[in-house]
Amino acid sequence: MRFRDIIGHDEIKRHLCRTVRQGRISHAMLFTGAEGVGALPMALAYAQYVHCRNRTDEDSCGECPECYRMQRMEHPDCHYIYPVNASKEAVATGRADEKPRSEQFVHVWRRIVPETGGYLTEQEWYAELGIENQQGIINKNDANELVRQMGFKSFEGGYKTVIVWLPERLHEAAANTLLKLVEEPPERTLFLFVSAEPERIIATIRSRTQTVALAGVPDEVIARELVVRKGIAPERAAQVAHLAQGSWGAAVRMAANAGGVQSEHEERFIRLMRLCYQQKYLGLFDWAEEMAPLGREAQKQFCTAALGIVRECYLTGIGMESIAYADPGRERFCRNFAPYVSHVTVEAFVAEFERLLAQIKQNGNPRILFTHFAMCVCKIIGAARVALKK
């Protein structure tokens, strides 16, 4: 990964290059940013710049042996740690009876990261591993293996680099083991943490890192790059850039969905609201039965997507469509449903979705949770209908 492959963040790129040229390389750095803004690509590009033999003032050369191996994610002095869990992939490696380690899935990592340009979401990663029904975790086995690896000398005589993607998924025992390395790192060792939720990283690790915070990519930059790199028409590129809310990864996914087809989660939300409006209770039971078999990660993703649609409906209802970020495919639904997501009911909607999300995280029975949730939402919409008639 090279800095030129990353969309936006030009000032951060210049700063990182300058610190390396001046020899001011921190032993532990934390790259933060929402999914899709480029935190992982930035960490990968920085690691390649540090290892590059013929770096320029602005980027790695991309041609030396170090760059070649870094781009293929095969450099012997660069180690990767990421959340994993038992899956069919683990069975294929013959390690199904043990807590899996990152190295068991490195073949998947080396394929999916280049395919996405590093703009990889946690949910996409779990889907590749086949663990959508489970929460990924970085366990102590990974940390212990890293301690062992750090005891060896560098193969190339330069830095030994460790890239930890999503350190918020560190198990407590793994975090404590890793903390000892971060506190007393071996000579010429570089730890690069990449997080979408830095507040969830244990404070003792977070406090020992130098933070590089990436904001959202400006709409005009996303629109320009969509035209240049993806061949999208300028008008469509501007529309997608606005909807992406600063996420290049989200923009690429939306641009690929040229037909504007609603996502499965949007369809589930809209169907739920229509069943509640029509008070079709048997239909609500069927809806809950359909939601129950989904994996916990998919169920959590549904709650997050639904909260976004509730927000769009509320903003549409108060005349702020310009910042609602509603896709044209669901603008009509938002306009029609907006009267039921008023200042009177919006807090009740949000409370129910947040309660459902919390209960899913607590491993509650999904059939009971979604059935009760559907009934509560039906009650909210019923009260809103009564209020509108008055």
MARDREN-493398 format. One record per residue (C-alpha): residue number from 0; x, y, z. Coordinates in steps of 0.1 Angstrom, whole numbers, plus 2048, in hexadecimal, padded with zeros to 3 digits. Layout:
site torti->NUM&xx->X&yy->Y&zz->Z
...
***
This chain:
site torti->0&xx->800&yy->800&zz->800
site torti->1&xx->80E&yy->822&zz->7F6
site torti->2&xx->802&yy->844&zz->802
site torti->3&xx->7F7&yy->84D&zz->7DF
site torti->4&xx->7DD&yy->831&zz->7E1
site torti->5&xx->7CB&yy->841&zz->7FE
site torti->6&xx->7AF&yy->859&zz->7F7
site torti->7&xx->7B3&yy->87C&zz->807
site torti->8&xx->7C6&yy->883&zz->828
site torti->9&xx->7E3&yy->894&zz->816
site torti->10&xx->7EF&yy->8A7&zz->834
site torti->11&xx->7F1&yy->888&zz->849
site torti->12&xx->804&yy->876&zz->82E
site torti->13&xx->81E&yy->893&zz->82D
site torti->14&xx->821&yy->893&zz->853
site torti->15&xx->827&yy->86E&zz->855
site torti->16&xx->841&yy->86F&zz->839
site torti->17&xx->852&yy->88D&zz->84A
site torti->18&xx->855&yy->87B&zz->86C
site torti->19&xx->865&yy->85D&zz->85C
site torti->20&xx->87E&yy->872&zz->849
site torti->21&xx->887&yy->884&zz->869
site torti->22&xx->88B&yy->864&zz->87C
site torti->23&xx->86E&yy->86C&zz->893
site torti->24&xx->85D&yy->84A&zz->892
site torti->25&xx->847&yy->843&zz->8B0
site torti->26&xx->848&yy->81F&zz->8BC
site torti->27&xx->822&yy->81D&zz->8BF
site torti->28&xx->808&yy->82F&zz->8AA
site torti->29&xx->7E2&yy->82E&zz->8A9
site torti->30&xx->7D1&yy->835&zz->888
site torti->31&xx->7AC&yy->83D&zz->88E
site torti->32&xx->78F&yy->844&zz->877
site torti->33&xx->76C&yy->838&zz->86E
site torti->34&xx->769&yy->81A&zz->857
site torti->35&xx->772&yy->823&zz->833
site torti->36&xx->786&yy->843&zz->83A
site torti->37&xx->7A8&yy->832&zz->836
site torti->38&xx->7B7&yy->82B&zz->858
site torti->39&xx->7C3&yy->808&zz->84E
site torti->40&xx->7D1&yy->813&zz->82C
site torti->41&xx->7E3&yy->82F&zz->83D
site torti->42&xx->7F3&yy->818&zz->856
site torti->43&xx->7FD&yy->800&zz->83A
site torti->44&xx->80C&yy->81C&zz->825
site torti->45&xx->81F&yy->829&zz->843
site torti->46&xx->82D&yy->807&zz->84B
site torti->47&xx->838&yy->803&zz->826
site torti->48&xx->848&yy->826&zz->827
site torti->49&xx->85C&yy->81D&zz->846
site torti->50&xx->869&yy->7FD&zz->836
site torti->51&xx->86F&yy->80B&zz->813
site torti->52&xx->894&yy->80D&zz->808
site torti->53&xx->88F&yy->829&zz->7EF
site torti->54&xx->874&yy->83E&zz->7FE
site torti->55&xx->86E&yy->861&zz->7F0
site torti->56&xx->863&yy->880&zz->803
site torti->57&xx->83F&yy->877&zz->7FC
site torti->58&xx->83B&yy->851&zz->7F8
site torti->59&xx->84C&yy->82F&zz->7F7
site torti->60&xx->85B&yy->825&zz->7D6
site torti->61&xx->844&yy->807&zz->7D1
site torti->62&xx->860&yy->7F5&zz->7BE
site torti->63&xx->87A&yy->7EA&zz->7D7
site torti->64&xx->879&yy->7C6&zz->7E6
site torti->65&xx->86B&yy->7D4&zz->807
site torti->66&xx->84F&yy->7E6&zz->7F5
site torti->67&xx->847&yy->7C7&zz->7E0
site torti->68&xx->845&yy->7B1&zz->7FF
site torti->69&xx->831&yy->7CB&zz->813
site torti->70&xx->818&yy->7CE&zz->7F6
site torti->71&xx->814&yy->7A9&zz->7F6
site torti->72&xx->812&yy->7A9&zz->81C
site torti->73&xx->82E&yy->790&zz->81D
site torti->74&xx->84A&yy->7A5&zz->82D
site torti->75&xx->85A&yy->790&zz->849
site torti->76&xx->85E&yy->7AE&zz->860
site torti->77&xx->83A&yy->7B9&zz->85E
site torti->78&xx->820&yy->7A6&zz->873
site torti->79&xx->7FA&yy->7A9&zz->871
site torti->80&xx->7E1&yy->7A3&zz->88D
site torti->81&xx->7BB&yy->7A5&zz->888
site torti->82&xx->79B&yy->797&zz->898
site torti->83&xx->793&yy->773&zz->88F
site torti->84&xx->77E&yy->757&zz->89C
site torti->85&xx->778&yy->732&zz->896
site torti->86&xx->769&yy->72C&zz->873
site torti->87&xx->76A&yy->715&zz->855
site torti->88&xx->78B&yy->726&zz->84D
site torti->89&xx->799&yy->71A&zz->86E
site torti->90&xx->78D&yy->6F7&zz->867
site torti->91&xx->79F&yy->6F8&zz->846
site torti->92&xx->7C0&yy->701&zz->857
site torti->93&xx->7BD&yy->6E3&zz->86F
site torti->94&xx->7BC&yy->6FA&zz->88D
site torti->95&xx->797&yy->6F8&zz->895
site torti->96&xx->79C&yy->6EC&zz->8B8
site torti->97&xx->7B1&yy->709&zz->8C2
site torti->98&xx->7AA&yy->72E&zz->8C6
site torti->99&xx->7B3&yy->73B&zz->8A3
site torti->100&xx->7CF&yy->753&zz->89D
site torti->101&xx->7D3&yy->76E&zz->883
site torti->102&xx->7EE&yy->75B&zz->870
site torti->103&xx->7D4&yy->73F&zz->868
site torti->104&xx->7C1&yy->758&zz->853
site torti->105&xx->7DE&yy->76B&zz->843
site torti->106&xx->7D5&yy->75D&zz->821
site torti->107&xx->7B3&yy->76E&zz->824
site torti->108&xx->7C3&yy->78E&zz->830
site torti->109&xx->7DB&yy->78F&zz->813
site torti->110&xx->7BF&yy->78C&zz->7FB
site torti->111&xx->7A3&yy->7A2&zz->809
site torti->112&xx->7B9&yy->7C0&zz->813
site torti->113&xx->7C7&yy->7C6&zz->7F0
site torti->114&xx->7A4&yy->7C0&zz->7E0
site torti->115&xx->795&yy->7DB&zz->7F6
site torti->116&xx->7B3&yy->7F2&zz->7F5
site torti->117&xx->7B4&yy->7EF&zz->81B
site torti->118&xx->791&yy->7FF&zz->81E
site torti->119&xx->784&yy->7E0&zz->82F
site torti->120&xx->767&yy->7E0&zz->848
site torti->121&xx->765&yy->7C9&zz->866
site torti->122&xx->746&yy->7B9&zz->859
site torti->123&xx->756&yy->7B2&zz->837
site torti->124&xx->773&yy->7A2&zz->849
site torti->125&xx->75C&yy->78B&zz->85D
site torti->126&xx->749&yy->782&zz->83E
site torti->127&xx->76A&yy->777&zz->82D
site torti->128&xx->773&yy->762&zz->84B
site torti->129&xx->750&yy->753&zz->84D
site torti->130&xx->74A&yy->75E&zz->871
site torti->131&xx->72C&yy->775&zz->86C
site torti->132&xx->71B&yy->764&zz->88A
site torti->133&xx->738&yy->76B&zz->8A1
site torti->134&xx->74C&yy->789&zz->8AE
site torti->135&xx->770&yy->78A&zz->8A3
site torti->136&xx->78A&yy->78C&zz->8BE
site torti->137&xx->7B0&yy->790&zz->8C2
site torti->138&xx->7B8&yy->775&zz->8DC
site torti->139&xx->7D7&yy->76F&zz->8F2
site torti->140&xx->7E5&yy->755&zz->8D9
site torti->141&xx->7EB&yy->771&zz->8C1
site torti->142&xx->7FC&yy->787&zz->8DB
site torti->143&xx->812&yy->76A&zz->8E7
site torti->144&xx->81D&yy->763&zz->8C3
site torti->145&xx->825&yy->787&zz->8BE
site torti->146&xx->83B&yy->787&zz->8DD
site torti->147&xx->84D&yy->76A&zz->8CF
site torti->148&xx->852&yy->77A&zz->8AD
site torti->149&xx->85E&yy->79B&zz->8BC
site torti->150&xx->87A&yy->787&zz->8CD
site torti->151&xx->88A&yy->781&zz->8AC
site torti->152&xx->8A1&yy->799&zz->89A
site torti->153&xx->895&yy->7AC&zz->87C
site torti->154&xx->899&yy->798&zz->85B
site torti->155&xx->8A3&yy->7B7&zz->848
site torti->156&xx->8B5&yy->7CA&zz->864
site torti->157&xx->89A&yy->7E5&zz->865
site torti->158&xx->87A&yy->7EA&zz->878
site torti->159&xx->863&yy->7CE&zz->883
site torti->160&xx->840&yy->7DA&zz->87D
site torti->161&xx->81F&yy->7CE&zz->88D
site torti->162&xx->7FE&yy->7D9&zz->87F
site torti->163&xx->7E1&yy->7D2&zz->896
site torti->164&xx->7BF&yy->7D7&zz->885
site torti->165&xx->7A2&yy->7DD&zz->89C
site torti->166&xx->7B4&yy->7DC&zz->8BE
site torti->167&xx->792&yy->7E3&zz->8CE
site torti->168&xx->78C&yy->7BE&zz->8C9
site torti->169&xx->7AA&yy->7B4&zz->8DF
site torti->170&xx->7A1&yy->79B&zz->8FA
site torti->171&xx->7AB&yy->7A8&zz->91C
site torti->172&xx->7C7&yy->78D&zz->920
site torti->173&xx->7D4&yy->795&zz->8FD
site torti->174&xx->7D3&yy->7BB&zz->904
site torti->175&xx->7E8&yy->7B6&zz->924
site torti->176&xx->802&yy->7A2&zz->912
site torti->177&xx->804&yy->7BA&zz->8F6
site torti->178&xx->806&yy->7D7&zz->90E
site torti->179&xx->827&yy->7CA&zz->91B
site torti->180&xx->835&yy->7CB&zz->8F8
site torti->181&xx->829&yy->7EE&zz->8F2
site torti->182&xx->837&yy->7FA&zz->914
site torti->183&xx->859&yy->7EB&zz->90E
site torti->184&xx->85C&yy->7E5&zz->8E9
site torti->185&xx->87A&yy->7D4&zz->8DA
site torti->186&xx->892&yy->7EB&zz->8C7
site torti->187&xx->886&yy->7F8&zz->8A5
site torti->188&xx->863&yy->7EB&zz->8AA
site torti->189&xx->844&yy->7FD&zz->89C
site torti->190&xx->821&yy->7F6&zz->8A8
site torti->191&xx->805&yy->804&zz->892
site torti->192&xx->7E2&yy->800&zz->8A0
site torti->193&xx->7C4&yy->807&zz->889
site torti->194&xx->7A3&yy->80D&zz->89A
site torti->195&xx->780&yy->818&zz->891
site torti->196&xx->776&yy->81B&zz->8B6
site torti->197&xx->795&yy->827&zz->8C9
site torti->198&xx->780&yy->82E&zz->8E8
site torti->199&xx->77C&yy->809&zz->8EC
site torti->200&xx->7A1&yy->801&zz->8ED
site torti->201&xx->7AE&yy->7FC&zz->910
site torti->202&xx->7BB&yy->81D&zz->91D
site torti->203&xx->7DE&yy->80F&zz->926
site torti->204&xx->7E5&yy->807&zz->902
site torti->205&xx->7D4&yy->826&zz->8F3
site torti->206&xx->7E7&yy->83D&zz->90A
site torti->207&xx->809&yy->830&zz->8FD
site torti->208&xx->802&yy->837&zz->8D9
site torti->209&xx->805&yy->855&zz->8C3
site torti->210&xx->7E3&yy->85B&zz->8B3
site torti->211&xx->7DE&yy->863&zz->88E
site torti->212&xx->7B9&yy->86B&zz->88A
site torti->213&xx->7AA&yy->86A&zz->867
site torti->214&xx->78B&yy->87F&zz->860
site torti->215&xx->772&yy->878&zz->845
site torti->216&xx->77E&yy->87E&zz->821
site torti->217&xx->76F&yy->89E&zz->812
site torti->218&xx->752&yy->898&zz->7FA
site torti->219&xx->763&yy->8AA&zz->7DE
site torti->220&xx->782&yy->893&zz->7E1
site torti->221&xx->76C&yy->874&zz->7E1
site torti->222&xx->758&yy->880&zz->7C3
site torti->223&xx->778&yy->888&zz->7B0
site torti->224&xx->788&yy->866&zz->7B7
site torti->225&xx->768&yy->854&zz->7AE
site torti->226&xx->769&yy->864&zz->78C
site torti->227&xx->78F&yy->85E&zz->787
site torti->228&xx->793&yy->83C&zz->796
site torti->229&xx->771&yy->82C&zz->791
site torti->230&xx->764&yy->83D&zz->772
site torti->231&xx->744&yy->849&zz->782
site torti->232&xx->731&yy->865&zz->772
site torti->233&xx->737&yy->887&zz->784
site torti->234&xx->713&yy->88B&zz->78E
site torti->235&xx->710&yy->868&zz->79D
site torti->236&xx->732&yy->86C&zz->7AD
site torti->237&xx->727&yy->88C&zz->7BF
site torti->238&xx->708&yy->87B&zz->7CC
site torti->239&xx->71B&yy->85C&zz->7D9
site torti->240&xx->735&yy->872&zz->7E9
site torti->241&xx->71A&yy->885&zz->7FD
site torti->242&xx->70A&yy->864&zz->808
site torti->243&xx->72C&yy->854&zz->812
site torti->244&xx->730&yy->86D&zz->82E
site torti->245&xx->756&yy->86E&zz->82B
site torti->246&xx->75C&yy->849&zz->826
site torti->247&xx->76E&yy->83F&zz->806
site torti->248&xx->766&yy->81B&zz->80D
site torti->249&xx->741&yy->822&zz->80F
site torti->250&xx->742&yy->837&zz->7F0
site torti->251&xx->752&yy->81A&zz->7DC
site torti->252&xx->737&yy->802&zz->7E7
site torti->253&xx->71B&yy->81A&zz->7DF
site torti->254&xx->72A&yy->822&zz->7BD
site torti->255&xx->72B&yy->7FD&zz->7B5
site torti->256&xx->706&yy->7FB&zz->7BE
site torti->257&xx->6FD&yy->810&zz->7A0
site torti->258&xx->6D9&yy->805&zz->7A0
site torti->259&xx->6D3&yy->813&zz->7C2
site torti->260&xx->6C5&yy->7F2&zz->7CF
site torti->261&xx->6BC&yy->7F3&zz->7F4
site torti->262&xx->6D2&yy->7E0&zz->80B
site torti->263&xx->6C3&yy->7C2&zz->81D
site torti->264&xx->6C3&yy->7D5&zz->83E
site torti->265&xx->6B0&yy->7F2&zz->82F
site torti->266&xx->696&yy->7DA&zz->820
site torti->267&xx->692&yy->7C9&zz->842
site torti->268&xx->68D&yy->7EB&zz->853
site torti->269&xx->674&yy->7F7&zz->83A
site torti->270&xx->660&yy->7D7&zz->83B
site torti->271&xx->65F&yy->7D8&zz->861
site torti->272&xx->652&yy->7FC&zz->861
site torti->273&xx->637&yy->7F3&zz->847
site torti->274&xx->62C&yy->7D5&zz->85C
site torti->275&xx->62A&yy->7EA&zz->87B
site torti->276&xx->616&yy->805&zz->869
site torti->277&xx->5FE&yy->7EB&zz->85C
site torti->278&xx->5FD&yy->7DA&zz->87E
site torti->279&xx->603&yy->7B8&zz->86E
site torti->280&xx->60E&yy->7A5&zz->88D
site torti->281&xx->612&yy->783&zz->87D
site torti->282&xx->628&yy->794&zz->864
site torti->283&xx->63D&yy->7A3&zz->880
site torti->284&xx->642&yy->780&zz->88F
site torti->285&xx->64D&yy->774&zz->86D
site torti->286&xx->665&yy->791&zz->86A
site torti->287&xx->674&yy->789&zz->88C
site torti->288&xx->678&yy->765&zz->882
site torti->289&xx->68C&yy->770&zz->863
site torti->290&xx->6A2&yy->787&zz->877
site torti->291&xx->6AA&yy->76D&zz->892
site torti->292&xx->6C1&yy->755&zz->87D
site torti->293&xx->6D7&yy->772&zz->872
site torti->294&xx->6F9&yy->773&zz->882
site torti->295&xx->6FF&yy->78C&zz->89F
site torti->296&xx->715&yy->7A2&zz->88A
site torti->297&xx->6FA&yy->7A4&zz->86F
site torti->298&xx->6E0&yy->7AC&zz->889
site torti->299&xx->6F5&yy->7C8&zz->898
site torti->300&xx->6FB&yy->7D5&zz->875
site torti->301&xx->6D5&yy->7D6&zz->870
site torti->302&xx->6D1&yy->7EB&zz->88F
site torti->303&xx->6EC&yy->804&zz->884
site torti->304&xx->6DD&yy->807&zz->861
site torti->305&xx->6BA&yy->80B&zz->86F
site torti->306&xx->6C5&yy->827&zz->886
site torti->307&xx->6D4&yy->839&zz->868
site torti->308&xx->6B2&yy->837&zz->856
site torti->309&xx->6A0&yy->844&zz->874
site torti->310&xx->6B7&yy->861&zz->874
site torti->311&xx->6B1&yy->868&zz->850
site torti->312&xx->68B&yy->866&zz->855
site torti->313&xx->68D&yy->87F&zz->872
site torti->314&xx->6A3&yy->898&zz->85F
site torti->315&xx->68C&yy->895&zz->841
site torti->316&xx->66E&yy->89D&zz->857
site torti->317&xx->67D&yy->8BD&zz->865
site torti->318&xx->688&yy->8C9&zz->842
site torti->319&xx->6AD&yy->8C0&zz->843
site torti->320&xx->6AE&yy->8A8&zz->826
site torti->321&xx->6CF&yy->8B7&zz->81A
site torti->322&xx->6E2&yy->8A7&zz->838
site torti->323&xx->6CC&yy->887&zz->83B
site torti->324&xx->6E3&yy->874&zz->823
site torti->325&xx->6C6&yy->860&zz->817
site torti->326&xx->6CD&yy->84B&zz->7F8
site torti->327&xx->6B5&yy->853&zz->7DC
site torti->328&xx->6A8&yy->82F&zz->7DD
site torti->329&xx->698&yy->836&zz->7FF
site torti->330&xx->691&yy->85B&zz->7FE
site torti->331&xx->66C&yy->854&zz->7F7
site torti->332&xx->669&yy->83D&zz->815
site torti->333&xx->67A&yy->857&zz->82B
site torti->334&xx->662&yy->872&zz->81F
site torti->335&xx->643&yy->85C&zz->825
site torti->336&xx->64F&yy->84E&zz->847
site torti->337&xx->65D&yy->870&zz->854
site torti->338&xx->63C&yy->87A&zz->866
site torti->339&xx->640&yy->85B&zz->87C
site torti->340&xx->663&yy->863&zz->886
site torti->341&xx->65D&yy->885&zz->896
site torti->342&xx->66B&yy->896&zz->8B5
site torti->343&xx->650&yy->883&zz->8C8
site torti->344&xx->65B&yy->860&zz->8BD
site torti->345&xx->67F&yy->862&zz->8B2
site torti->346&xx->68D&yy->85C&zz->8D5
site torti->347&xx->677&yy->83E&zz->8D9
site torti->348&xx->683&yy->82F&zz->8B8
site torti->349&xx->6A7&yy->835&zz->8C1
site torti->350&xx->6A3&yy->826&zz->8E4
site torti->351&xx->693&yy->806&zz->8D6
site torti->352&xx->6AF&yy->801&zz->8BC
site torti->353&xx->6CA&yy->808&zz->8D5
site torti->354&xx->6BA&yy->7F0&zz->8EE
site torti->355&xx->6B8&yy->7D5&zz->8D4
site torti->356&xx->6DC&yy->7DB&zz->8CA
site torti->357&xx->6E8&yy->7D8&zz->8EE
site torti->358&xx->6D4&yy->7B8&zz->8F4
site torti->359&xx->6E2&yy->7A9&zz->8D4
site torti->360&xx->705&yy->7B0&zz->8E1
site torti->361&xx->6FB&yy->79F&zz->902
site torti->362&xx->6F2&yy->77F&zz->8EE
site torti->363&xx->6CD&yy->780&zz->8F5
site torti->364&xx->6B5&yy->768&zz->8E4
site torti->365&xx->6B0&yy->778&zz->8C2
site torti->366&xx->68D&yy->76B&zz->8BD
site torti->367&xx->681&yy->77A&zz->8DD
site torti->368&xx->695&yy->79A&zz->8D8
site torti->369&xx->688&yy->7A1&zz->8B4
site torti->370&xx->664&yy->797&zz->8BC
site torti->371&xx->663&yy->7AF&zz->8DA
site torti->372&xx->675&yy->7CA&zz->8C6
site torti->373&xx->65C&yy->7C8&zz->8AA
site torti->374&xx->63F&yy->7CA&zz->8C2
site torti->375&xx->64E&yy->7E9&zz->8D2
site torti->376&xx->654&yy->7FA&zz->8B1
site torti->377&xx->630&yy->7F2&zz->8A7
site torti->378&xx->624&yy->803&zz->8C6
site torti->379&xx->639&yy->823&zz->8BF
site torti->380&xx->62B&yy->825&zz->89C
site torti->381&xx->608&yy->820&zz->8A8
site torti->382&xx->60C&yy->83C&zz->8C1
site torti->383&xx->61A&yy->852&zz->8A5
site torti->384&xx->5FB&yy->84B&zz->88F
site torti->385&xx->5E4&yy->855&zz->8AB
site torti->386&xx->5F7&yy->875&zz->8B0
site torti->387&xx->5F6&yy->87E&zz->88B
site torti->388&xx->5D1&yy->87A&zz->88A
site torti->389&xx->5CB&yy->893&zz->8A6
***
